[in-house]
């Protein structure tokens, strides 16, 4: 009689990879930088972030400790669903974070204004520059230039919509206080 082979169970996927990617980005690190800090290769970090591989327990605990997050939540929660709670940010840190966010929004507005000026300059240049549309190469170049300007304009529009949502939300929150 043959011994009964134990079936291998397929491990349930976790949220480790997505959370690792978020925490790495919030920390302003590249995959290579994080790999260096955890004594891994960049490919290992990429595999974890893509969810192709789950880490061994010791690495998982090391990553949780490195980012100062609860190890259970690192696996079971999606940090982007409730970032403040997941990151266990206390009230004092939250105030500092709030000030940082306000400064970041102001910088974002300033950079968006600069982008708008640059885009308007390129639009004016395109309008002033006469393209010989008889030449097929110039026609393609003109069309590509026009498409890039449209994409740039869409990006700036999206930035302004985001800024408006943030400012509107902030005013609504201030009114509730």
GIJONOR-V68653 format. One record per backbone hydrogen bond with DSSP energy under -1.0 kcal/mol. CO is the residue of the C=O (numbers start at 1). NH is the residue of the N-H. If there is no record, write none. Layout:
BEGIN
((CO:NH) (CO:NH))
END
This chain:
BEGIN
((15:19) (16:20) (17:21) (18:22) (19:23) (20:24) (21:25) (22:26) (23:27) (24:29) (25:28) (30:34) (31:35) (32:36) (33:37) (34:38) (35:40) (41:45) (42:46) (43:47) (44:48) (45:49) (46:50) (47:52) (47:53) (48:51) (56:60) (57:61) (58:62) (59:63) (60:64) (61:65) (62:66) (63:67) (64:69) (70:74) (71:75) (72:76) (73:77) (75:15) (78:81) (82:86) (83:87) (84:89) (85:88) (90:94) (91:95) (92:96) (93:97) (94:98) (95:99) (96:100) (97:101) (98:102) (99:103) (100:104) (101:105) (102:106) (103:107) (104:108) (105:109) (106:110) (107:111) (108:112) (109:113) (110:114) (111:115) (112:116) (113:117) (114:118) (115:119) (116:120) (117:121) (118:122) (119:123) (120:124) (121:125) (122:126) (123:127) (124:128) (125:129) (131:133) (132:135) (135:139) (136:140) (137:141) (138:142) (139:143) (140:144) (141:145) (142:146) (143:147) (144:148) (145:149) (146:150) (147:151) (148:152) (149:153) (150:154) (151:155) (152:156) (153:157) (154:158) (155:159) (156:160) (157:161) (158:162) (159:163) (160:164) (161:165) (162:166) (163:167) (164:168) (165:169) (166:170) (167:171) (168:172) (169:173) (170:174) (171:175) (172:176) (173:177))
END
